[in-house]
Amino acid sequence: ELNRLRRAALSMGFVELLEGLASIFERECTLLPPNLHLDCTIQMGHVAEMLRKPYSRELKNNITPVRTQFHKGDQ
C-alpha cells in the first residue's frame, strides 16, 4: 500500500506528502514500545529513509522491505 500511495501522490504532484510520511515513520519509530519486534523498527526506519531519496520520486520504482536477519529462510 505504501507504493500505491507514493505513486498516487507523485502522479498528482503532491511530493510534500512523501516528506510528511517519512517524518511520521521516523516519529513512530521513536514511540514504539520496547517489546515490539525489532524488525518493525528497522522496516519503518528504512521506509522513512527511502521516501526521502530521489530514487523514490520515480513512478516505476518500488520501495521494498530491507532484508534482515528476521526474514524467514535466512540462516
N, C-alpha and C positions, 0 to 999 in steps of 0.2 A: 504494500500500500504506500510505502514511502516513495518509491519510484513513480508511482502513479500520481501522487500529489505533487512531486517535484516536477514532473513533465507538464502537468496542468498549469502550475504556477509559471513555468518558463514559457509555455505557449501563450499565456495571457500577459506576459511581460511583468509579472509580479515577482521579481527577483528578490525583493526585500523579504518575502515570506521565507525564503531559504535561510537567510541570516537569522531571522526570528526563530525558526525551527532549530537551528544549530544552537542558539542561545538557550532555548528551552531544554534541549537534550543535555547540554552542559550543566545547567542548573539542577536538573533532575538527578544527574549522576551524583551530585554532592548531597542530595536529600534521600538517597536510597538507604533503606535500613541495612545494618551490618550483616544481618543473617540472610540477605538475598544472595543468590548465586553470583559469583564474581564475573561470570561470562556476561551477565546483563549489563554491568557497569562498563565492561570492555566494549561491548557492542554499541552502547549508547554513545560512548566517547568517540568511537570510530565513525559513527554516523555524523556526529557534530563536526568532526574534522573533515570528512568527505564533502559535506554540504558547503563548506567554505572554499573548496578547491575549484579552480576554473574548469577542471575535468567534469564536475557535476553540472556545469551550465550547458553541456551538450545534451540534446534530447536523446541521442542514440545511446548514450552511456547509462549504465545502471550502477547503483550503489549496491554492492554485495557484502554479506557478512564477512568479517575478518575471521580467518581460521585461528582457532585457539586450541589449547590442549584439551578443552572440554568437549570438542566435537566428537561425535561417535565415530568409531573406526580409527581414530588416531591413537597410536600406541607410543 
